[in-house]
Each structure stands twice: as structure tokens, then as C-alpha cells.
């Protein structure tokens, strides 16, 4: 039962009322699950300066998935100042700008903004690392970058050339990055962490851990948000 206890929970039969049950954390049969109260589950949201509430309630910033206990409609409302303040730096503009350039070069401003926001949303999602550099540099089990174009030498070379020339493509990528990281423009996807150039694909499909929601096409990409799968 150690894994459950480490999460602040208590192992018990799932027939007993509980705010949130998580499976796979307790010894015993399938009906013995980890009970985690909303107060404990909501700590991840509070650590980011947010508040867990129903999405039907107005939020002064942005809703983030995977940070609150309870139903899928209960999400973390992170005020604009809390969600963007630490990310709004020139160094981060460059880091995210490189991703936007590689992944969404030639897309509309909205399409580039959506890619930039996927990084912000991952930072605020429990299924991903909680720092910008860790999110950007995260790799698959096979060793490839999750943002695939970071591993393509031709994209890196093109980025360096366009950056040196201060071209319009460079300016567009930096603007999309700064708009997302500083919260100047709202997220066109609301909460997307994943996207793909075609649908369906593994990035936009549900799996046993996460359910894909809010699928939306923007330009050549399909974007999805992710909430914890039930059970």
C-alpha cells in the first residue's frame, strides 16, 4: 500500500464512499483501491496558485486538466498572473519559439499559438513534467523527442538561419511563444496538451491512462485535451 500512502491516500474497499479512487496503488483484490480526498488531490492545483472548481463557473485565467480530484468537469482555475508570470522570459521565448518554428512553420497565427500553448498546458498537467525545459526536452521510450522536429538537424539549421536574419517567420514564432507564455492571448484550444497532423493517431487517441477530450482542428493539426481515465 506504500504507493497509495505516498500520494496521501488510504487503501480500502471501493464500496466505501470516497472523493476519488485510484486503482493500481493498493495490495489485494481489484476492489481494494486508493481513496484520495479532494483536499489531497487538489494540492497540485493549489501549488500552481489555482483553485479547483466546476468548469461551469467562470475562471479569471485558464482551466487546467489533471490537477483536481472529483469528476472530469472539476478543473483547476489558474489565474492569468499565476499561470504565466514565471514563464514570461526571453529565454523561454527562444526555447518555445524553436518548437513552434519546427512544428507549425507555415501555420496561421492561431495554429502557431495552439502549438505554443500545448507546452504551457503540459507544464500545468499532472501527466507531464512541471517545468518548461523538461516538457520541451521530454523524449519517448524510443529516445525521440516528443516534439519531433527538435531532433531534425535540418529544422535546427533553418531555425538558426531565420533567427540570425530576424525574418518574419522568426518573428511569428517568437510572437506566438510570448503570447502563450505571458498569457497575452487566450488559448484557442482551451487545454490541449497533444496534437497530430492527422486523426486518428496515438497522440489524439484515448488510452488506458488518459481520455482524449475537446478535439479541435486548427490548420493542419488536430488538438486534444487529456483527463484521467476512469477506473
FIKOLZA-1660 file (N, C-alpha, C; in steps of 0.1 Angstrom, whole numbers, plus 5000, padded with zeros to 4 digits):
% residues 231
   i   px   py   pz ch aa at
   1 5008 4988 5000  A  X  N
   1 5000 5000 5000  A  X CA
   1 5008 5013 5000  A  X  C
   2 5022 5011 4999  A  X  N
   2 5031 5023 5001  A  X CA
   2 5028 5034 4990  A  X  C
   3 5025 5030 4978  A  X  N
   3 5023 5040 4967  A  X CA
   3 5011 5048 4970  A  X  C
   4 5001 5042 4975  A  X  N
   4 4989 5050 4979  A  X CA
   4 4991 5059 4990  A  X  C
   5 4998 5054 5000  A  X  N
   5 5002 5063 5012  A  X CA
   5 5010 5075 5008  A  X  C
   6 5019 5072 4999  A  X  N
   6 5028 5083 4994  A  X CA
   6 5020 5094 4987  A  X  C
   7 5009 5091 4981  A  X  N
   7 5000 5100 4975  A  X CA
   7 4990 5107 4984  A  X  C
   8 4992 5103 4997  A  X  N
   8 4983 5109 5007  A  X CA
   8 4970 5102 5008  A  X  C
   9 4969 5090 5003  A  X  N
   9 4956 5082 5003  A  X CA
   9 4956 5071 5013  A  X  C
  10 4945 5064 5012  A  X  N
  10 4943 5052 5021  A  X CA
  10 4936 5041 5013  A  X  C
  11 4942 5029 5015  A  X  N
  11 4936 5017 5008  A  X CA
  11 4924 5012 5015  A  X  C
  12 4913 5010 5007  A  X  N
  12 4901 5005 5013  A  X CA
  12 4892 4999 5001  A  X  C
  13 4882 4992 5005  A  X  N
  13 4873 4986 4995  A  X CA
  13 4865 4998 4988  A  X  C
  14 4864 4997 4975  A  X  N
  14 4858 5008 4967  A  X CA
  14 4843 5009 4969  A  X  C
  15 4837 5001 4977  A  X  N
  15 4823 5002 4980  A  X CA
  15 4821 5013 4991  A  X  C
  16 4832 5017 4998  A  X  N
  16 4831 5027 5008  A  X CA
  16 4831 5041 5001  A  X  C
  17 4823 5050 5004  A  X  N
  17 4823 5064 4998  A  X CA
  17 4836 5071 4999  A  X  C
  18 4840 5077 4988  A  X  N
  18 4853 5084 4987  A  X CA
  18 4853 5094 4976  A  X  C
  19 4860 5105 4978  A  X  N
  19 4860 5116 4968  A  X CA
  19 4866 5111 4955  A  X  C
  20 4878 5104 4956  A  X  N
  20 4885 5099 4944  A  X CA
  20 4891 5085 4947  A  X  C
  21 4889 5076 4938  A  X  N
  21 4896 5063 4939  A  X CA
  21 4906 5062 4927  A  X  C
  22 4918 5057 4931  A  X  N
  22 4928 5054 4921  A  X CA
  22 4931 5039 4922  A  X  C
  23 4931 5032 4910  A  X  N
  23 4934 5018 4910  A  X CA
  23 4949 5016 4908  A  X  C
  24 4954 5004 4911  A  X  N
  24 4968 5000 4909  A  X CA
  24 4978 5005 4920  A  X  C
  25 4973 5010 4931  A  X  N
  25 4982 5015 4941  A  X CA
  25 4981 5007 4954  A  X  C
  26 4972 4998 4955  A  X  N
  26 4970 4990 4967  A  X CA
  26 4972 4975 4965  A  X  C
  27 4976 4968 4975  A  X  N
  27 4977 4954 4975  A  X CA
  27 4963 4948 4977  A  X  C
  28 4961 4935 4973  A  X  N
  28 4948 4929 4974  A  X CA
  28 4941 4928 4961  A  X  C
  29 4928 4926 4962  A  X  N
  29 4919 4924 4950  A  X CA
  29 4917 4937 4943  A  X  C
  30 4910 4936 4931  A  X  N
  30 4907 4948 4923  A  X CA
  30 4898 4958 4930  A  X  C
  31 4890 4953 4939  A  X  N
  31 4880 4962 4946  A  X CA
  31 4887 4970 4957  A  X  C
  32 4899 4967 4960  A  X  N
  32 4906 4974 4971  A  X CA
  32 4915 4985 4964  A  X  C
  33 4911 4997 4965  A  X  N
  33 4917 5008 4958  A  X CA
  33 4921 5020 4967  A  X  C
  34 4928 5029 4962  A  X  N
  34 4934 5040 4969  A  X CA
  34 4924 5052 4970  A  X  C
  35 4919 5055 4982  A  X  N
  35 4910 5066 4984  A  X CA
  35 4918 5079 4987  A  X  C
  36 4916 5089 4978  A  X  N
  36 4923 5101 4979  A  X CA
  36 4913 5112 4980  A  X  C
  37 4913 5120 4991  A  X  N
  37 4903 5130 4993  A  X CA
  37 4905 5142 4983  A  X  C
  38 4895 5150 4980  A  X  N
  38 4897 5161 4972  A  X CA
  38 4907 5171 4977  A  X  C
  39 4908 5172 4991  A  X  N
  39 4917 5181 4997  A  X CA
  39 4931 5178 4993  A  X  C
  40 4934 5165 4993  A  X  N
  40 4948 5160 4990  A  X CA
  40 4950 5161 4974  A  X  C
  41 4940 5156 4967  A  X  N
  41 4941 5156 4952  A  X CA
  41 4942 5171 4947  A  X  C
  42 4936 5180 4953  A  X  N
  42 4936 5194 4948  A  X CA
  42 4949 5201 4951  A  X  C
  43 4958 5195 4959  A  X  N
  43 4971 5202 4962  A  X CA
  43 4979 5206 4950  A  X  C
  44 4979 5198 4940  A  X  N
  44 4986 5201 4928  A  X CA
  44 4981 5214 4921  A  X  C
  45 4968 5216 4922  A  X  N
  45 4963 5228 4917  A  X CA
  45 4966 5240 4926  A  X  C
  46 4965 5238 4939  A  X  N
  46 4969 5249 4948  A  X CA
  46 4983 5253 4947  A  X  C
  47 4992 5243 4945  A  X  N
  47 5006 5246 4943  A  X CA
  47 5009 5255 4931  A  X  C
  48 5000 5255 4922  A  X  N
  48 5002 5263 4910  A  X CA
  48 4994 5277 4911  A  X  C
  49 4989 5279 4923  A  X  N
  49 4982 5292 4926  A  X CA
  49 4968 5291 4921  A  X  C
  50 4963 5279 4918  A  X  N
  50 4949 5278 4913  A  X CA
  50 4939 5273 4923  A  X  C
  51 4927 5272 4918  A  X  N
  51 4915 5267 4927  A  X CA
  51 4907 5257 4919  A  X  C
  52 4904 5246 4925  A  X  N
  52 4896 5236 4919  A  X CA
  52 4881 5239 4919  A  X  C
  53 4874 5239 4908  A  X  N
  53 4860 5242 4907  A  X CA
  53 4854 5236 4895  A  X  C
  54 4841 5236 4894  A  X  N
  54 4834 5231 4882  A  X CA
  54 4836 5241 4870  A  X  C
  55 4838 5235 4859  A  X  N
  55 4841 5244 4847  A  X CA
  55 4829 5253 4843  A  X  C
  56 4817 5250 4849  A  X  N
  56 4806 5259 4846  A  X CA
  56 4807 5272 4853  A  X  C
  57 4817 5273 4862  A  X  N
  57 4820 5285 4870  A  X CA
  57 4830 5293 4862  A  X  C
  58 4828 5306 4861  A  X  N
  58 4837 5315 4854  A  X CA
  58 4851 5315 4860  A  X  C
  59 4861 5315 4852  A  X  N
  59 4875 5314 4856  A  X CA
  59 4883 5327 4851  A  X  C
  60 4890 5334 4859  A  X  N
  60 4896 5346 4855  A  X CA
  60 4909 5344 4848  A  X  C
  61 4913 5331 4847  A  X  N
  61 4926 5328 4840  A  X CA
  61 4923 5317 4830  A  X  C
  62 4928 5305 4833  A  X  N
  62 4926 5294 4824  A  X CA
  62 4924 5281 4832  A  X  C
  63 4916 5272 4826  A  X  N
  63 4913 5259 4833  A  X CA
  63 4924 5249 4829  A  X  C
  64 4930 5242 4838  A  X  N
  64 4940 5231 4836  A  X CA
  64 4934 5218 4840  A  X  C
  65 4936 5208 4832  A  X  N
  65 4932 5194 4834  A  X CA
  65 4942 5187 4843  A  X  C
  66 4937 5176 4849  A  X  N
  66 4945 5167 4856  A  X CA
  66 4951 5171 4870  A  X  C
  67 4946 5182 4875  A  X  N
  67 4952 5188 4887  A  X CA
  67 4942 5187 4899  A  X  C
  68 4930 5183 4897  A  X  N
  68 4920 5183 4907  A  X CA
  68 4913 5169 4909  A  X  C
  69 4908 5167 4921  A  X  N
  69 4901 5155 4924  A  X CA
  69 4886 5156 4919  A  X  C
  70 4879 5146 4919  A  X  N
  70 4865 5146 4916  A  X CA
  70 4862 5143 4901  A  X  C
  71 4851 5148 4896  A  X  N
  71 4847 5145 4882  A  X CA
  71 4855 5152 4872  A  X  C
  72 4854 5148 4859  A  X  N
  72 4861 5154 4848  A  X CA
  72 4858 5168 4846  A  X  C
  73 4846 5173 4851  A  X  N
  73 4842 5187 4849  A  X CA
  73 4848 5196 4860  A  X  C
  74 4855 5190 4869  A  X  N
  74 4861 5198 4880  A  X CA
  74 4876 5200 4877  A  X  C
  75 4879 5212 4873  A  X  N
  75 4893 5215 4869  A  X CA
  75 4899 5226 4877  A  X  C
  76 4912 5228 4874  A  X  N
  76 4920 5238 4882  A  X CA
  76 4919 5252 4874  A  X  C
  77 4913 5262 4881  A  X  N
  77 4913 5275 4875  A  X CA
  77 4926 5282 4880  A  X  C
  78 4935 5285 4871  A  X  N
  78 4947 5292 4874  A  X CA
  78 4947 5306 4869  A  X  C
  79 4947 5316 4878  A  X  N
  79 4947 5330 4874  A  X CA
  79 4957 5333 4864  A  X  C
  80 4955 5342 4855  A  X  N
  80 4964 5346 4844  A  X CA
  80 4978 5349 4850  A  X  C
  81 4979 5356 4861  A  X  N
  81 4991 5360 4867  A  X CA
  81 4999 5348 4872  A  X  C
  82 4992 5339 4878  A  X  N
  82 4999 5327 4883  A  X CA
  82 5004 5317 4872  A  X  C
  83 4996 5316 4862  A  X  N
  83 4999 5306 4851  A  X CA
  83 5010 5311 4842  A  X  C
  84 5012 5324 4840  A  X  N
  84 5021 5330 4830  A  X CA
  84 5033 5337 4836  A  X  C
  85 5033 5342 4848  A  X  N
  85 5044 5350 4853  A  X CA
  85 5058 5344 4852  A  X  C
  86 5060 5332 4857  A  X  N
  86 5073 5326 4857  A  X CA
  86 5077 5322 4843  A  X  C
  87 5068 5320 4834  A  X  N
  87 5072 5315 4820  A  X CA
  87 5075 5327 4811  A  X  C
  88 5072 5339 4814  A  X  N
  88 5073 5350 4805  A  X CA
  88 5087 5356 4805  A  X  C
  89 5096 5349 4799  A  X  N
  89 5110 5353 4799  A  X CA
  89 5116 5352 4784  A  X  C
  90 5126 5360 4781  A  X  N
  90 5131 5360 4768  A  X CA
  90 5137 5346 4764  A  X  C
  91 5144 5340 4774  A  X  N
  91 5150 5327 4772  A  X CA
  91 5139 5316 4769  A  X  C
  92 5128 5317 4775  A  X  N
  92 5117 5308 4772  A  X CA
  92 5111 5310 4759  A  X  C
  93 5110 5323 4755  A  X  N
  93 5105 5326 4741  A  X CA
  93 5113 5319 4731  A  X  C
  94 5127 5319 4733  A  X  N
  94 5135 5313 4723  A  X CA
  94 5133 5297 4723  A  X  C
  95 5132 5292 4735  A  X  N
  95 5130 5277 4736  A  X CA
  95 5117 5273 4729  A  X  C
  96 5107 5279 4733  A  X  N
  96 5094 5276 4727  A  X CA
  96 5093 5280 4712  A  X  C
  97 5099 5291 4709  A  X  N
  97 5099 5296 4695  A  X CA
  97 5105 5285 4686  A  X  C
  98 5115 5279 4690  A  X  N
  98 5122 5268 4682  A  X CA
  98 5112 5257 4680  A  X  C
  99 5104 5253 4690  A  X  N
  99 5094 5243 4688  A  X CA
  99 5083 5247 4678  A  X  C
 100 5078 5259 4680  A  X  N
 100 5067 5265 4672  A  X CA
 100 5072 5265 4657  A  X  C
 101 5085 5270 4655  A  X  N
 101 5090 5271 4642  A  X CA
 101 5091 5257 4635  A  X  C
 102 5095 5247 4642  A  X  N
 102 5097 5234 4637  A  X CA
 102 5083 5227 4635  A  X  C
 103 5074 5228 4644  A  X  N
 103 5062 5221 4644  A  X CA
 103 5051 5228 4636  A  X  C
 104 5051 5241 4635  A  X  N
 104 5040 5248 4629  A  X CA
 104 5044 5259 4620  A  X  C
 105 5056 5258 4614  A  X  N
 105 5061 5267 4604  A  X CA
 105 5051 5267 4593  A  X  C
 106 5046 5279 4589  A  X  N
 106 5036 5280 4578  A  X CA
 106 5022 5280 4582  A  X  C
 107 5020 5277 4595  A  X  N
 107 5006 5277 4600  A  X CA
 107 5002 5291 4603  A  X  C
 108 4989 5293 4605  A  X  N
 108 4984 5307 4608  A  X CA
 108 4988 5310 4622  A  X  C
 109 4986 5323 4626  A  X  N
 109 4990 5327 4639  A  X CA
 109 4983 5319 4650  A  X  C
 110 4970 5316 4647  A  X  N
 110 4962 5308 4657  A  X CA
 110 4968 5293 4658  A  X  C
 111 4972 5288 4647  A  X  N
 111 4978 5274 4647  A  X CA
 111 4991 5274 4654  A  X  C
 112 4999 5285 4653  A  X  N
 112 5012 5285 4660  A  X CA
 112 5010 5288 4675  A  X  C
 113 5000 5296 4678  A  X  N
 113 4997 5298 4692  A  X CA
 113 4992 5285 4699  A  X  C
 114 4984 5277 4692  A  X  N
 114 4980 5265 4697  A  X CA
 114 4991 5255 4701  A  X  C
 115 5001 5255 4692  A  X  N
 115 5013 5246 4695  A  X CA
 115 5021 5252 4707  A  X  C
 116 5022 5265 4708  A  X  N
 116 5029 5271 4719  A  X CA
 116 5022 5268 4732  A  X  C
 117 5008 5269 4732  A  X  N
 117 5000 5266 4744  A  X CA
 117 5001 5251 4748  A  X  C
 118 5004 5242 4739  A  X  N
 118 5005 5228 4742  A  X CA
 118 5016 5226 4753  A  X  C
 119 5027 5235 4752  A  X  N
 119 5038 5234 4761  A  X CA
 119 5033 5239 4775  A  X  C
 120 5026 5251 4775  A  X  N
 120 5021 5257 4787  A  X CA
 120 5012 5247 4794  A  X  C
 121 5003 5241 4786  A  X  N
 121 4993 5231 4792  A  X CA
 121 4999 5219 4797  A  X  C
 122 5010 5214 4791  A  X  N
 122 5017 5203 4796  A  X CA
 122 5024 5206 4810  A  X  C
 123 5029 5218 4811  A  X  N
 123 5036 5222 4824  A  X CA
 123 5025 5221 4835  A  X  C
 124 5013 5225 4832  A  X  N
 124 5002 5225 4842  A  X CA
 124 4994 5213 4843  A  X  C
 125 4999 5202 4836  A  X  N
 125 4991 5189 4836  A  X CA
 125 4999 5179 4844  A  X  C
 126 4992 5171 4852  A  X  N
 126 4999 5161 4861  A  X CA
 126 5005 5150 4853  A  X  C
 127 5002 5148 4840  A  X  N
 127 5008 5137 4832  A  X CA
 127 5021 5141 4826  A  X  C
 128 5026 5153 4828  A  X  N
 128 5038 5157 4822  A  X CA
 128 5047 5164 4832  A  X  C
 129 5060 5166 4828  A  X  N
 129 5069 5173 4838  A  X CA
 129 5063 5187 4841  A  X  C
 130 5068 5193 4852  A  X  N
 130 5062 5206 4856  A  X CA
 130 5071 5218 4853  A  X  C
 131 5081 5216 4845  A  X  N
 131 5090 5228 4841  A  X CA
 131 5090 5228 4826  A  X  C
 132 5093 5240 4821  A  X  N
 132 5093 5242 4806  A  X CA
 132 5104 5234 4799  A  X  C
 133 5116 5235 4804  A  X  N
 133 5127 5228 4797  A  X CA
 133 5125 5213 4797  A  X  C
 134 5119 5207 4809  A  X  N
 134 5117 5193 4809  A  X CA
 134 5106 5189 4800  A  X  C
 135 5096 5197 4798  A  X  N
 135 5085 5194 4788  A  X CA
 135 5090 5194 4774  A  X  C
 136 5098 5205 4771  A  X  N
 136 5103 5206 4757  A  X CA
 136 5112 5195 4754  A  X  C
 137 5121 5191 4763  A  X  N
 137 5131 5181 4760  A  X CA
 137 5126 5167 4763  A  X  C
 138 5114 5165 4767  A  X  N
 138 5109 5151 4770  A  X CA
 138 5110 5142 4758  A  X  C
 139 5114 5130 4760  A  X  N
 139 5115 5120 4749  A  X CA
 139 5106 5108 4751  A  X  C
 140 5104 5101 4740  A  X  N
 140 5096 5089 4741  A  X CA
 140 5104 5077 4746  A  X  C
 141 5098 5066 4748  A  X  N
 141 5105 5054 4753  A  X CA
 141 5116 5050 4743  A  X  C
 142 5114 5054 4730  A  X  N
 142 5124 5050 4720  A  X CA
 142 5135 5060 4718  A  X  C
 143 5135 5071 4726  A  X  N
 143 5145 5081 4726  A  X CA
 143 5143 5093 4717  A  X  C
 144 5132 5094 4710  A  X  N
 144 5129 5105 4702  A  X CA
 144 5123 5116 4710  A  X  C
 145 5125 5129 4705  A  X  N
 145 5118 5140 4712  A  X CA
 145 5103 5139 4709  A  X  C
 146 5095 5142 4720  A  X  N
 146 5081 5142 4718  A  X CA
 146 5077 5153 4708  A  X  C
 147 5084 5164 4708  A  X  N
 147 5082 5174 4698  A  X CA
 147 5093 5171 4687  A  X  C
 148 5088 5163 4678  A  X  N
 148 5097 5155 4669  A  X CA
 148 5107 5164 4661  A  X  C
 149 5104 5176 4657  A  X  N
 149 5113 5184 4649  A  X CA
 149 5125 5189 4656  A  X  C
 150 5125 5188 4670  A  X  N
 150 5137 5191 4677  A  X CA
 150 5148 5182 4674  A  X  C
 151 5145 5170 4670  A  X  N
 151 5156 5160 4667  A  X CA
 151 5160 5160 4652  A  X  C
 152 5155 5170 4644  A  X  N
 152 5158 5170 4630  A  X CA
 152 5168 5181 4628  A  X  C
 153 5180 5178 4623  A  X  N
 153 5191 5187 4622  A  X CA
 153 5187 5198 4612  A  X  C
 154 5180 5195 4601  A  X  N
 154 5176 5205 4591  A  X CA
 154 5167 5216 4597  A  X  C
 155 5158 5212 4607  A  X  N
 155 5150 5222 4613  A  X CA
 155 5158 5231 4622  A  X  C
 156 5168 5225 4629  A  X  N
 156 5176 5234 4638  A  X CA
 156 5185 5243 4629  A  X  C
 157 5190 5239 4618  A  X  N
 157 5198 5247 4609  A  X CA
 157 5189 5259 4604  A  X  C
 158 5177 5255 4600  A  X  N
 158 5168 5265 4594  A  X CA
 158 5164 5276 4605  A  X  C
 159 5162 5271 4617  A  X  N
 159 5159 5280 4628  A  X CA
 159 5170 5290 4631  A  X  C
 160 5182 5285 4631  A  X  N
 160 5194 5294 4633  A  X CA
 160 5195 5304 4622  A  X  C
 161 5193 5300 4610  A  X  N
 161 5194 5309 4599  A  X CA
 161 5183 5320 4600  A  X  C
 162 5170 5316 4602  A  X  N
 162 5159 5325 4603  A  X CA
 162 5161 5335 4615  A  X  C
 163 5166 5329 4626  A  X  N
 163 5169 5337 4638  A  X CA
 163 5179 5348 4635  A  X  C
 164 5190 5344 4629  A  X  N
 164 5201 5353 4626  A  X CA
 164 5196 5364 4616  A  X  C
 165 5187 5361 4607  A  X  N
 165 5182 5371 4598  A  X CA
 165 5170 5378 4603  A  X  C
 166 5166 5375 4615  A  X  N
 166 5154 5381 4621  A  X CA
 166 5142 5382 4611  A  X  C
 167 5140 5371 4604  A  X  N
 167 5130 5370 4594  A  X CA
 167 5115 5371 4600  A  X  C
 168 5106 5372 4591  A  X  N
 168 5092 5373 4595  A  X CA
 168 5088 5359 4602  A  X  C
 169 5093 5348 4596  A  X  N
 169 5090 5335 4602  A  X CA
 169 5095 5334 4616  A  X  C
 170 5107 5340 4619  A  X  N
 170 5112 5340 4632  A  X CA
 170 5104 5349 4642  A  X  C
 171 5100 5360 4637  A  X  N
 171 5092 5369 4645  A  X CA
 171 5078 5363 4648  A  X  C
 172 5072 5356 4638  A  X  N
 172 5059 5349 4640  A  X CA
 172 5060 5339 4651  A  X  C
 173 5071 5331 4651  A  X  N
 173 5073 5320 4661  A  X CA
 173 5075 5326 4675  A  X  C
 174 5083 5337 4676  A  X  N
 174 5085 5343 4689  A  X CA
 174 5072 5350 4694  A  X  C
 175 5065 5356 4685  A  X  N
 175 5052 5362 4690  A  X CA
 175 5042 5352 4695  A  X  C
 176 5041 5341 4688  A  X  N
 176 5032 5330 4693  A  X CA
 176 5037 5325 4707  A  X  C
 177 5050 5323 4708  A  X  N
 177 5055 5318 4721  A  X CA
 177 5053 5328 4732  A  X  C
 178 5056 5341 4730  A  X  N
 178 5054 5351 4740  A  X CA
 178 5040 5353 4744  A  X  C
 179 5031 5352 4734  A  X  N
 179 5016 5354 4736  A  X CA
 179 5011 5343 4746  A  X  C
 180 5016 5331 4743  A  X  N
 180 5012 5319 4752  A  X CA
 180 5019 5320 4765  A  X  C
 181 5032 5322 4766  A  X  N
 181 5039 5321 4778  A  X CA
 181 5036 5333 4788  A  X  C
 182 5032 5344 4782  A  X  N
 182 5028 5355 4790  A  X CA
 182 5013 5357 4792  A  X  C
 183 5005 5348 4786  A  X  N
 183 4991 5348 4787  A  X CA
 183 4985 5360 4780  A  X  C
 184 4991 5366 4770  A  X  N
 184 4986 5378 4764  A  X CA
 184 4974 5375 4755  A  X  C
 185 4974 5363 4749  A  X  N
 185 4963 5359 4741  A  X CA
 185 4957 5346 4746  A  X  C
 186 4944 5344 4747  A  X  N
 186 4938 5332 4753  A  X CA
 186 4941 5320 4744  A  X  C
 187 4941 5308 4751  A  X  N
 187 4944 5295 4744  A  X CA
 187 4933 5291 4735  A  X  C
 188 4935 5290 4722  A  X  N
 188 4925 5287 4712  A  X CA
 188 4920 5272 4714  A  X  C
 189 4927 5264 4721  A  X  N
 189 4923 5250 4724  A  X CA
 189 4917 5248 4737  A  X  C
 190 4918 5258 4746  A  X  N
 190 4913 5258 4760  A  X CA
 190 4923 5250 4769  A  X  C
 191 4927 5238 4765  A  X  N
 191 4935 5229 4774  A  X CA
 191 4944 5219 4767  A  X  C
 192 4946 5220 4754  A  X  N
 192 4952 5209 4747  A  X CA
 192 4967 5207 4751  A  X  C
 193 4970 5194 4753  A  X  N
 193 4984 5190 4755  A  X CA
 193 4990 5183 4744  A  X  C
 194 4982 5177 4735  A  X  N
 194 4986 5168 4724  A  X CA
 194 4980 5172 4711  A  X  C
 195 4987 5169 4700  A  X  N
 195 4982 5172 4687  A  X CA
 195 4989 5163 4677  A  X  C
 196 4983 5162 4665  A  X  N
 196 4988 5154 4655  A  X CA
 196 4984 5160 4641  A  X  C
 197 4991 5157 4631  A  X  N
 197 4988 5162 4618  A  X CA
 197 4978 5154 4611  A  X  C
 198 4973 5143 4617  A  X  N
 198 4962 5135 4611  A  X CA
 198 4954 5129 4623  A  X  C
 199 4942 5124 4620  A  X  N
 199 4934 5119 4630  A  X CA
 199 4926 5107 4625  A  X  C
 200 4926 5096 4631  A  X  N
 200 4932 5094 4645  A  X CA
 200 4946 5090 4644  A  X  C
 201 4953 5093 4656  A  X  N
 201 4967 5089 4657  A  X CA
 201 4969 5087 4672  A  X  C
 202 4980 5081 4676  A  X  N
 202 4983 5079 4691  A  X CA
 202 4982 5091 4699  A  X  C
 203 4986 5102 4693  A  X  N
 203 4986 5115 4701  A  X CA
 203 4972 5120 4704  A  X  C
 204 4963 5117 4696  A  X  N
 204 4949 5122 4697  A  X CA
 204 4939 5111 4702  A  X  C
 205 4944 5099 4704  A  X  N
 205 4935 5088 4709  A  X CA
 205 4935 5087 4724  A  X  C
 206 4925 5082 4729  A  X  N
 206 4925 5078 4744  A  X CA
 206 4933 5066 4746  A  X  C
 207 4938 5064 4758  A  X  N
 207 4944 5052 4762  A  X CA
 207 4940 5048 4776  A  X  C
 208 4946 5038 4782  A  X  N
 208 4941 5033 4795  A  X CA
 208 4944 5042 4806  A  X  C
 209 4953 5052 4804  A  X  N
 209 4956 5062 4814  A  X CA
 209 4948 5075 4813  A  X  C
 210 4947 5079 4800  A  X  N
 210 4941 5092 4797  A  X CA
 210 4930 5092 4787  A  X  C
 211 4920 5100 4789  A  X  N
 211 4909 5101 4779  A  X CA
 211 4911 5114 4771  A  X  C
 212 4911 5113 4758  A  X  N
 212 4912 5125 4749  A  X CA
 212 4899 5132 4749  A  X  C
 213 4899 5145 4751  A  X  N
 213 4886 5153 4750  A  X CA
 213 4889 5166 4742  A  X  C
 214 4878 5173 4740  A  X  N
 214 4878 5186 4733  A  X CA
 214 4886 5186 4720  A  X  C
 215 4885 5176 4712  A  X  N
 215 4892 5175 4700  A  X CA
 215 4888 5187 4690  A  X  C
 216 4898 5194 4686  A  X  N
 216 4896 5205 4677  A  X CA
 216 4906 5206 4666  A  X  C
 217 4902 5208 4653  A  X  N
 217 4911 5210 4643  A  X CA
 217 4915 5225 4641  A  X  C
 218 4928 5228 4640  A  X  N
 218 4933 5241 4638  A  X CA
 218 4944 5240 4627  A  X  C
 219 4941 5245 4616  A  X  N
 219 4951 5244 4605  A  X CA
 219 4953 5229 4601  A  X  C
 220 4965 5225 4600  A  X  N
 220 4968 5211 4597  A  X CA
 220 4969 5201 4609  A  X  C
 221 4966 5206 4620  A  X  N
 221 4967 5198 4632  A  X CA
 221 4954 5196 4639  A  X  C
 222 4953 5184 4646  A  X  N
 222 4942 5181 4655  A  X CA
 222 4947 5182 4669  A  X  C
 223 4940 5190 4678  A  X  N
 223 4945 5191 4692  A  X CA
 223 4935 5185 4701  A  X  C
 224 4940 5179 4712  A  X  N
 224 4931 5173 4722  A  X CA
 224 4936 5176 4736  A  X  C
 225 4927 5177 4745  A  X  N
 225 4930 5178 4760  A  X CA
 225 4930 5164 4765  A  X  C
 226 4935 5162 4777  A  X  N
 226 4935 5149 4783  A  X CA
 226 4931 5149 4798  A  X  C
 227 4922 5140 4802  A  X  N
 227 4918 5139 4816  A  X CA
 227 4920 5124 4819  A  X  C
 228 4922 5122 4832  A  X  N
 228 4924 5108 4837  A  X CA
 228 4913 5099 4833  A  X  C
 229 4917 5087 4828  A  X  N
 229 4907 5077 4825  A  X CA
 229 4901 5072 4838  A  X  C
 230 4888 5069 4838  A  X  N
 230 4881 5064 4850  A  X CA
 230 4885 5049 4852  A  X  C
 231 4884 5044 4864  A  X  N
 231 4886 5030 4867  A  X CA
 231 4900 5027 4872  A  X  C
% end
